[in-house]
Amino acid sequence: MSRVVGPDAVAARAKLTQLMQEHRDLDSAIDAMVQAGNPDLLALSRLKKRKLQLKDEITEINNGLLPDIIA
């Protein structure tokens, strides 16, 4: 993803905030399922997969927002 500037950066930051919140929510849901004992393994697997997808999206947006630094 290329560097994001201007109004696109504002939208990207808003999307980033939303994705990070969903990631935290999934983390809480996964923890709750595990703590409950005998979790539905299929549902748990799907939640973990979604969490990984969110992590990838968050990383992509972060990379677009941060300037390239050549050392």
Order of alpha helices (4+ residues) and beta strands (2+ residues): alpha-alpha
